[in-house]
Amino acid sequence: MFRRENAMSMLSRMVRGSVIAAGLIGLSATAAAAGPAAGQSAPCFFINQWQGWKAPSPDVLYLKVNMNEVYRVELSAGSPELQWPDAHLISVSRGSDSVCSPLDLDLAVADLGGIREHLIARSLTKLTPEEVAAIPPKYRP
């Protein structure tokens, strides 16, 4: 009886391990599908290459990088303060100074009084030259 229970317990652990492994494979396939297309690398830049920003709405930022590149950042909870003329965008770098995903951005907006409001980036997209040209001039960084 002891051997049979032991074998059943071992079989049960193996089945659970297979289910967990299948789930992890599914998650990695989903992440790969959401990432860049095959053969492309994730669009990345270093914080010190970031040269300016504009906010056409409380939930969207355009970041100017390397003189001629523009990245669109969509915010999950934006702030009307981004459109105030005296607003300052604050970026905190923790660890690596490269930005390759919205998780790499730690942003806040502050007014002249120094009051900060934390911003949460939910997407980061490098725009094509055609997409940059379509941005109204007053919102181009």
CNS distance restraints for C-alpha pairs under 8 A (distance, minus, plus):
assign (resid   1 and name CA) (resid   5 and name CA) 6.31 0.50 0.50
assign (resid   2 and name CA) (resid   6 and name CA) 6.12 0.50 0.50
assign (resid   3 and name CA) (resid   7 and name CA) 6.05 0.50 0.50
assign (resid   4 and name CA) (resid   8 and name CA) 6.14 0.50 0.50
assign (resid   5 and name CA) (resid   9 and name CA) 6.03 0.50 0.50
assign (resid   6 and name CA) (resid  10 and name CA) 6.18 0.50 0.50
assign (resid   7 and name CA) (resid  11 and name CA) 6.09 0.50 0.50
assign (resid   8 and name CA) (resid  12 and name CA) 6.05 0.50 0.50
assign (resid   9 and name CA) (resid  13 and name CA) 6.30 0.50 0.50
assign (resid  10 and name CA) (resid  14 and name CA) 6.28 0.50 0.50
assign (resid  11 and name CA) (resid  15 and name CA) 6.25 0.50 0.50
assign (resid  12 and name CA) (resid  16 and name CA) 6.24 0.50 0.50
assign (resid  13 and name CA) (resid  17 and name CA) 6.05 0.50 0.50
assign (resid  14 and name CA) (resid  18 and name CA) 6.19 0.50 0.50
assign (resid  15 and name CA) (resid  19 and name CA) 6.29 0.50 0.50
assign (resid  16 and name CA) (resid  20 and name CA) 6.21 0.50 0.50
assign (resid  17 and name CA) (resid  21 and name CA) 6.07 0.50 0.50
assign (resid  18 and name CA) (resid  22 and name CA) 6.09 0.50 0.50
assign (resid  19 and name CA) (resid  23 and name CA) 6.22 0.50 0.50
assign (resid  20 and name CA) (resid  24 and name CA) 6.25 0.50 0.50
assign (resid  21 and name CA) (resid  25 and name CA) 6.22 0.50 0.50
assign (resid  22 and name CA) (resid  26 and name CA) 6.21 0.50 0.50
assign (resid  23 and name CA) (resid  27 and name CA) 6.22 0.50 0.50
assign (resid  24 and name CA) (resid  28 and name CA) 6.19 0.50 0.50
assign (resid  25 and name CA) (resid  29 and name CA) 6.16 0.50 0.50
assign (resid  26 and name CA) (resid  30 and name CA) 6.21 0.50 0.50
assign (resid  27 and name CA) (resid  31 and name CA) 6.19 0.50 0.50
assign (resid  28 and name CA) (resid  32 and name CA) 6.07 0.50 0.50
assign (resid  29 and name CA) (resid  33 and name CA) 6.16 0.50 0.50
assign (resid  30 and name CA) (resid  34 and name CA) 6.30 0.50 0.50
assign (resid  31 and name CA) (resid  35 and name CA) 6.22 0.50 0.50
assign (resid  32 and name CA) (resid  36 and name CA) 7.64 0.50 0.50
assign (resid  33 and name CA) (resid  37 and name CA) 7.82 0.50 0.50
assign (resid  35 and name CA) (resid  42 and name CA) 7.43 0.50 0.50
assign (resid  36 and name CA) (resid  40 and name CA) 5.84 0.50 0.50
assign (resid  36 and name CA) (resid  41 and name CA) 6.32 0.50 0.50
assign (resid  36 and name CA) (resid  42 and name CA) 5.83 0.50 0.50
assign (resid  37 and name CA) (resid  41 and name CA) 7.98 0.50 0.50
assign (resid  42 and name CA) (resid 100 and name CA) 6.30 0.50 0.50
assign (resid  43 and name CA) (resid 100 and name CA) 5.96 0.50 0.50
assign (resid  43 and name CA) (resid 125 and name CA) 7.77 0.50 0.50
assign (resid  43 and name CA) (resid 126 and name CA) 6.49 0.50 0.50
assign (resid  44 and name CA) (resid  98 and name CA) 6.65 0.50 0.50
assign (resid  44 and name CA) (resid  99 and name CA) 5.38 0.50 0.50
assign (resid  44 and name CA) (resid 100 and name CA) 4.28 0.50 0.50
assign (resid  44 and name CA) (resid 101 and name CA) 7.74 0.50 0.50
assign (resid  45 and name CA) (resid  49 and name CA) 6.66 0.50 0.50
assign (resid  45 and name CA) (resid  50 and name CA) 7.82 0.50 0.50
assign (resid  45 and name CA) (resid  65 and name CA) 7.49 0.50 0.50
assign (resid  45 and name CA) (resid  98 and name CA) 5.62 0.50 0.50
assign (resid  45 and name CA) (resid  99 and name CA) 5.34 0.50 0.50
assign (resid  45 and name CA) (resid 100 and name CA) 6.74 0.50 0.50
assign (resid  46 and name CA) (resid  50 and name CA) 7.17 0.50 0.50
assign (resid  46 and name CA) (resid  97 and name CA) 5.65 0.50 0.50
assign (resid  46 and name CA) (resid  98 and name CA) 4.28 0.50 0.50
assign (resid  46 and name CA) (resid  99 and name CA) 5.92 0.50 0.50
assign (resid  47 and name CA) (resid  93 and name CA) 7.79 0.50 0.50
assign (resid  47 and name CA) (resid  97 and name CA) 5.64 0.50 0.50
assign (resid  47 and name CA) (resid  98 and name CA) 6.12 0.50 0.50
assign (resid  47 and name CA) (resid  99 and name CA) 6.82 0.50 0.50
assign (resid  49 and name CA) (resid  65 and name CA) 5.44 0.50 0.50
assign (resid  49 and name CA) (resid  66 and name CA) 5.46 0.50 0.50
assign (resid  50 and name CA) (resid  63 and name CA) 6.84 0.50 0.50
assign (resid  50 and name CA) (resid  64 and name CA) 5.90 0.50 0.50
assign (resid  50 and name CA) (resid  65 and name CA) 4.45 0.50 0.50
assign (resid  50 and name CA) (resid  66 and name CA) 6.74 0.50 0.50
assign (resid  51 and name CA) (resid  63 and name CA) 7.46 0.50 0.50
assign (resid  51 and name CA) (resid  64 and name CA) 5.41 0.50 0.50
assign (resid  51 and name CA) (resid  65 and name CA) 5.60 0.50 0.50
assign (resid  51 and name CA) (resid  66 and name CA) 7.15 0.50 0.50
assign (resid  51 and name CA) (resid  67 and name CA) 7.26 0.50 0.50
assign (resid  52 and name CA) (resid  63 and name CA) 5.86 0.50 0.50
assign (resid  52 and name CA) (resid  64 and name CA) 5.04 0.50 0.50
assign (resid  52 and name CA) (resid  65 and name CA) 7.41 0.50 0.50
assign (resid  52 and name CA) (resid 141 and name CA) 5.64 0.50 0.50
assign (resid  53 and name CA) (resid  61 and name CA) 6.72 0.50 0.50
assign (resid  53 and name CA) (resid  62 and name CA) 5.41 0.50 0.50
assign (resid  53 and name CA) (resid  63 and name CA) 4.49 0.50 0.50
assign (resid  53 and name CA) (resid  64 and name CA) 5.91 0.50 0.50
assign (resid  53 and name CA) (resid 140 and name CA) 7.86 0.50 0.50
assign (resid  53 and name CA) (resid 141 and name CA) 4.81 0.50 0.50
assign (resid  54 and name CA) (resid  61 and name CA) 5.80 0.50 0.50
assign (resid  54 and name CA) (resid  62 and name CA) 5.31 0.50 0.50
assign (resid  54 and name CA) (resid  63 and name CA) 6.87 0.50 0.50
assign (resid  54 and name CA) (resid 139 and name CA) 5.68 0.50 0.50
assign (resid  54 and name CA) (resid 140 and name CA) 6.46 0.50 0.50
assign (resid  54 and name CA) (resid 141 and name CA) 5.17 0.50 0.50
assign (resid  55 and name CA) (resid  59 and name CA) 7.84 0.50 0.50
assign (resid  55 and name CA) (resid  60 and name CA) 5.75 0.50 0.50
assign (resid  55 and name CA) (resid  61 and name CA) 4.58 0.50 0.50
assign (resid  55 and name CA) (resid  62 and name CA) 6.25 0.50 0.50
assign (resid  55 and name CA) (resid  82 and name CA) 6.04 0.50 0.50
assign (resid  55 and name CA) (resid  83 and name CA) 5.97 0.50 0.50
assign (resid  55 and name CA) (resid 139 and name CA) 6.63 0.50 0.50
assign (resid  56 and name CA) (resid  60 and name CA) 6.36 0.50 0.50
assign (resid  56 and name CA) (resid  61 and name CA) 6.91 0.50 0.50
assign (resid  56 and name CA) (resid  62 and name CA) 7.96 0.50 0.50
assign (resid  56 and name CA) (resid  83 and name CA) 7.31 0.50 0.50
assign (resid  56 and name CA) (resid 139 and name CA) 5.62 0.50 0.50
assign (resid  57 and name CA) (resid  61 and name CA) 7.61 0.50 0.50
assign (resid  57 and name CA) (resid  80 and name CA) 7.53 0.50 0.50
assign (resid  57 and name CA) (resid  82 and name CA) 7.77 0.50 0.50
assign (resid  57 and name CA) (resid  83 and name CA) 7.02 0.50 0.50
assign (resid  58 and name CA) (resid  78 and name CA) 4.93 0.50 0.50
assign (resid  58 and name CA) (resid  79 and name CA) 4.82 0.50 0.50
assign (resid  58 and name CA) (resid  80 and name CA) 4.78 0.50 0.50
assign (resid  58 and name CA) (resid  81 and name CA) 7.38 0.50 0.50
assign (resid  58 and name CA) (resid  82 and name CA) 6.04 0.50 0.50
assign (resid  58 and name CA) (resid  83 and name CA) 6.84 0.50 0.50
assign (resid  59 and name CA) (resid  74 and name CA) 5.87 0.50 0.50
assign (resid  59 and name CA) (resid  75 and name CA) 4.86 0.50 0.50
assign (resid  59 and name CA) (resid  76 and name CA) 6.88 0.50 0.50
assign (resid  59 and name CA) (resid  77 and name CA) 6.65 0.50 0.50
assign (resid  59 and name CA) (resid  78 and name CA) 4.30 0.50 0.50
assign (resid  59 and name CA) (resid  79 and name CA) 6.77 0.50 0.50
assign (resid  60 and name CA) (resid  72 and name CA) 7.00 0.50 0.50
assign (resid  60 and name CA) (resid  73 and name CA) 5.74 0.50 0.50
assign (resid  60 and name CA) (resid  74 and name CA) 4.72 0.50 0.50
assign (resid  60 and name CA) (resid  75 and name CA) 5.97 0.50 0.50
assign (resid  60 and name CA) (resid  78 and name CA) 7.40 0.50 0.50
assign (resid  61 and name CA) (resid  72 and name CA) 5.81 0.50 0.50
assign (resid  61 and name CA) (resid  73 and name CA) 5.03 0.50 0.50
assign (resid  61 and name CA) (resid  74 and name CA) 6.52 0.50 0.50
assign (resid  61 and name CA) (resid  75 and name CA) 7.81 0.50 0.50
assign (resid  62 and name CA) (resid  70 and name CA) 6.39 0.50 0.50
assign (resid  62 and name CA) (resid  71 and name CA) 5.63 0.50 0.50
assign (resid  62 and name CA) (resid  72 and name CA) 4.72 0.50 0.50
assign (resid  62 and name CA) (resid  73 and name CA) 6.28 0.50 0.50
assign (resid  62 and name CA) (resid 139 and name CA) 7.81 0.50 0.50
assign (resid  62 and name CA) (resid 140 and name CA) 7.08 0.50 0.50
assign (resid  62 and name CA) (resid 141 and name CA) 6.31 0.50 0.50
assign (resid  63 and name CA) (resid  70 and name CA) 5.45 0.50 0.50
assign (resid  63 and name CA) (resid  71 and name CA) 5.09 0.50 0.50
assign (resid  63 and name CA) (resid  72 and name CA) 6.47 0.50 0.50
assign (resid  63 and name CA) (resid  73 and name CA) 7.58 0.50 0.50
assign (resid  63 and name CA) (resid 141 and name CA) 6.30 0.50 0.50
assign (resid  64 and name CA) (resid  68 and name CA) 7.03 0.50 0.50
assign (resid  64 and name CA) (resid  69 and name CA) 5.85 0.50 0.50
assign (resid  64 and name CA) (resid  70 and name CA) 4.71 0.50 0.50
assign (resid  64 and name CA) (resid  71 and name CA) 6.67 0.50 0.50
assign (resid  64 and name CA) (resid 141 and name CA) 5.43 0.50 0.50
assign (resid  65 and name CA) (resid  69 and name CA) 5.02 0.50 0.50
assign (resid  65 and name CA) (resid  70 and name CA) 5.93 0.50 0.50
assign (resid  65 and name CA) (resid  71 and name CA) 7.47 0.50 0.50
assign (resid  69 and name CA) (resid 126 and name CA) 7.48 0.50 0.50
assign (resid  69 and name CA) (resid 127 and name CA) 7.38 0.50 0.50
assign (resid  69 and name CA) (resid 129 and name CA) 7.98 0.50 0.50
assign (resid  70 and name CA) (resid 126 and name CA) 6.12 0.50 0.50
assign (resid  70 and name CA) (resid 127 and name CA) 5.74 0.50 0.50
assign (resid  70 and name CA) (resid 132 and name CA) 6.77 0.50 0.50
assign (resid  70 and name CA) (resid 141 and name CA) 7.68 0.50 0.50
assign (resid  71 and name CA) (resid 124 and name CA) 6.64 0.50 0.50
assign (resid  71 and name CA) (resid 125 and name CA) 5.40 0.50 0.50
assign (resid  71 and name CA) (resid 126 and name CA) 4.34 0.50 0.50
assign (resid  71 and name CA) (resid 127 and name CA) 5.66 0.50 0.50
assign (resid  72 and name CA) (resid 123 and name CA) 7.83 0.50 0.50
assign (resid  72 and name CA) (resid 124 and name CA) 5.77 0.50 0.50
assign (resid  72 and name CA) (resid 125 and name CA) 5.15 0.50 0.50
assign (resid  72 and name CA) (resid 126 and name CA) 6.37 0.50 0.50
assign (resid  72 and name CA) (resid 127 and name CA) 6.82 0.50 0.50
assign (resid  73 and name CA) (resid 102 and name CA) 7.58 0.50 0.50
assign (resid  73 and name CA) (resid 121 and name CA) 6.38 0.50 0.50
assign (resid  73 and name CA) (resid 122 and name CA) 7.37 0.50 0.50
assign (resid  73 and name CA) (resid 123 and name CA) 5.59 0.50 0.50
assign (resid  73 and name CA) (resid 124 and name CA) 4.73 0.50 0.50
assign (resid  73 and name CA) (resid 125 and name CA) 6.60 0.50 0.50
assign (resid  74 and name CA) (resid 121 and name CA) 5.85 0.50 0.50
assign (resid  74 and name CA) (resid 122 and name CA) 5.69 0.50 0.50
assign (resid  74 and name CA) (resid 123 and name CA) 5.20 0.50 0.50
assign (resid  74 and name CA) (resid 124 and name CA) 6.76 0.50 0.50
assign (resid  75 and name CA) (resid 119 and name CA) 6.76 0.50 0.50
assign (resid  75 and name CA) (resid 120 and name CA) 5.50 0.50 0.50
assign (resid  75 and name CA) (resid 121 and name CA) 4.43 0.50 0.50
assign (resid  75 and name CA) (resid 122 and name CA) 5.43 0.50 0.50
assign (resid  75 and name CA) (resid 123 and name CA) 7.22 0.50 0.50
assign (resid  76 and name CA) (resid 119 and name CA) 7.77 0.50 0.50
assign (resid  76 and name CA) (resid 120 and name CA) 5.71 0.50 0.50
assign (resid  76 and name CA) (resid 121 and name CA) 6.16 0.50 0.50
assign (resid  76 and name CA) (resid 122 and name CA) 5.69 0.50 0.50
assign (resid  77 and name CA) (resid 119 and name CA) 6.41 0.50 0.50
assign (resid  77 and name CA) (resid 120 and name CA) 6.24 0.50 0.50
assign (resid  78 and name CA) (resid  82 and name CA) 8.00 0.50 0.50
assign (resid  78 and name CA) (resid 119 and name CA) 6.13 0.50 0.50
assign (resid  78 and name CA) (resid 120 and name CA) 7.48 0.50 0.50
assign (resid  79 and name CA) (resid 109 and name CA) 7.86 0.50 0.50
assign (resid  79 and name CA) (resid 117 and name CA) 7.74 0.50 0.50
assign (resid  79 and name CA) (resid 119 and name CA) 7.59 0.50 0.50
assign (resid  80 and name CA) (resid  84 and name CA) 7.32 0.50 0.50
assign (resid  81 and name CA) (resid  87 and name CA) 6.26 0.50 0.50
assign (resid  81 and name CA) (resid 109 and name CA) 7.04 0.50 0.50
assign (resid  81 and name CA) (resid 110 and name CA) 7.78 0.50 0.50
assign (resid  81 and name CA) (resid 111 and name CA) 7.53 0.50 0.50
assign (resid  82 and name CA) (resid  87 and name CA) 5.91 0.50 0.50
assign (resid  82 and name CA) (resid  88 and name CA) 7.74 0.50 0.50
assign (resid  82 and name CA) (resid  89 and name CA) 7.65 0.50 0.50
assign (resid  82 and name CA) (resid 109 and name CA) 6.57 0.50 0.50
assign (resid  83 and name CA) (resid  87 and name CA) 7.15 0.50 0.50
assign (resid  86 and name CA) (resid 111 and name CA) 6.09 0.50 0.50
assign (resid  86 and name CA) (resid 112 and name CA) 6.35 0.50 0.50
assign (resid  87 and name CA) (resid 109 and name CA) 6.54 0.50 0.50
assign (resid  87 and name CA) (resid 110 and name CA) 5.71 0.50 0.50
assign (resid  87 and name CA) (resid 111 and name CA) 4.82 0.50 0.50
assign (resid  87 and name CA) (resid 112 and name CA) 7.02 0.50 0.50
assign (resid  88 and name CA) (resid 109 and name CA) 5.60 0.50 0.50
assign (resid  88 and name CA) (resid 110 and name CA) 5.14 0.50 0.50
assign (resid  88 and name CA) (resid 111 and name CA) 6.18 0.50 0.50
assign (resid  88 and name CA) (resid 112 and name CA) 7.84 0.50 0.50
assign (resid  89 and name CA) (resid 107 and name CA) 7.00 0.50 0.50
assign (resid  89 and name CA) (resid 108 and name CA) 5.95 0.50 0.50
assign (resid  89 and name CA) (resid 109 and name CA) 4.65 0.50 0.50
assign (resid  89 and name CA) (resid 110 and name CA) 6.49 0.50 0.50
assign (resid  90 and name CA) (resid 107 and name CA) 5.56 0.50 0.50
assign (resid  90 and name CA) (resid 108 and name CA) 5.06 0.50 0.50
assign (resid  90 and name CA) (resid 109 and name CA) 5.90 0.50 0.50
assign (resid  90 and name CA) (resid 110 and name CA) 7.26 0.50 0.50
assign (resid  91 and name CA) (resid 105 and name CA) 6.97 0.50 0.50
assign (resid  91 and name CA) (resid 106 and name CA) 5.62 0.50 0.50
assign (resid  91 and name CA) (resid 107 and name CA) 4.69 0.50 0.50
assign (resid  91 and name CA) (resid 108 and name CA) 6.63 0.50 0.50
assign (resid  92 and name CA) (resid 105 and name CA) 7.54 0.50 0.50
assign (resid  92 and name CA) (resid 106 and name CA) 5.36 0.50 0.50
assign (resid  92 and name CA) (resid 107 and name CA) 6.53 0.50 0.50
assign (resid  93 and name CA) (resid  97 and name CA) 5.96 0.50 0.50
assign (resid  93 and name CA) (resid 105 and name CA) 7.69 0.50 0.50
assign (resid  93 and name CA) (resid 106 and name CA) 6.98 0.50 0.50
assign (resid  98 and name CA) (resid 104 and name CA) 7.44 0.50 0.50
assign (resid  99 and name CA) (resid 104 and name CA) 5.24 0.50 0.50
assign (resid  99 and name CA) (resid 105 and name CA) 6.82 0.50 0.50
assign (resid 100 and name CA) (resid 104 and name CA) 6.58 0.50 0.50
assign (resid 100 and name CA) (resid 124 and name CA) 7.93 0.50 0.50
assign (resid 101 and name CA) (resid 105 and name CA) 7.51 0.50 0.50
assign (resid 101 and name CA) (resid 123 and name CA) 7.21 0.50 0.50
assign (resid 101 and name CA) (resid 124 and name CA) 5.94 0.50 0.50
assign (resid 102 and name CA) (resid 121 and name CA) 5.23 0.50 0.50
assign (resid 102 and name CA) (resid 122 and name CA) 5.69 0.50 0.50
assign (resid 102 and name CA) (resid 123 and name CA) 5.27 0.50 0.50
assign (resid 102 and name CA) (resid 124 and name CA) 5.34 0.50 0.50
assign (resid 103 and name CA) (resid 121 and name CA) 7.07 0.50 0.50
assign (resid 103 and name CA) (resid 122 and name CA) 7.74 0.50 0.50
assign (resid 105 and name CA) (resid 121 and name CA) 6.72 0.50 0.50
assign (resid 106 and name CA) (resid 119 and name CA) 7.46 0.50 0.50
assign (resid 106 and name CA) (resid 120 and name CA) 7.37 0.50 0.50
assign (resid 106 and name CA) (resid 121 and name CA) 7.93 0.50 0.50
assign (resid 107 and name CA) (resid 118 and name CA) 6.14 0.50 0.50
assign (resid 107 and name CA) (resid 119 and name CA) 5.26 0.50 0.50
assign (resid 107 and name CA) (resid 120 and name CA) 6.91 0.50 0.50
assign (resid 107 and name CA) (resid 121 and name CA) 7.78 0.50 0.50
assign (resid 108 and name CA) (resid 116 and name CA) 6.08 0.50 0.50
assign (resid 108 and name CA) (resid 117 and name CA) 5.31 0.50 0.50
assign (resid 108 and name CA) (resid 118 and name CA) 4.21 0.50 0.50
assign (resid 108 and name CA) (resid 119 and name CA) 5.11 0.50 0.50
assign (resid 109 and name CA) (resid 116 and name CA) 5.50 0.50 0.50
assign (resid 109 and name CA) (resid 117 and name CA) 5.32 0.50 0.50
assign (resid 109 and name CA) (resid 118 and name CA) 6.58 0.50 0.50
assign (resid 109 and name CA) (resid 119 and name CA) 7.19 0.50 0.50
assign (resid 110 and name CA) (resid 114 and name CA) 5.51 0.50 0.50
assign (resid 110 and name CA) (resid 115 and name CA) 5.29 0.50 0.50
assign (resid 110 and name CA) (resid 116 and name CA) 4.36 0.50 0.50
assign (resid 110 and name CA) (resid 117 and name CA) 6.43 0.50 0.50
assign (resid 111 and name CA) (resid 115 and name CA) 5.91 0.50 0.50
assign (resid 111 and name CA) (resid 116 and name CA) 7.13 0.50 0.50
assign (resid 127 and name CA) (resid 131 and name CA) 5.69 0.50 0.50
assign (resid 127 and name CA) (resid 132 and name CA) 6.20 0.50 0.50
assign (resid 128 and name CA) (resid 132 and name CA) 6.30 0.50 0.50
assign (resid 129 and name CA) (resid 133 and name CA) 6.17 0.50 0.50
assign (resid 130 and name CA) (resid 134 and name CA) 6.36 0.50 0.50
assign (resid 131 and name CA) (resid 135 and name CA) 6.78 0.50 0.50
assign (resid 132 and name CA) (resid 140 and name CA) 7.57 0.50 0.50
assign (resid 135 and name CA) (resid 139 and name CA) 6.50 0.50 0.50
assign (resid 135 and name CA) (resid 140 and name CA) 6.18 0.50 0.50
assign (resid 136 and name CA) (resid 140 and name CA) 6.59 0.50 0.50
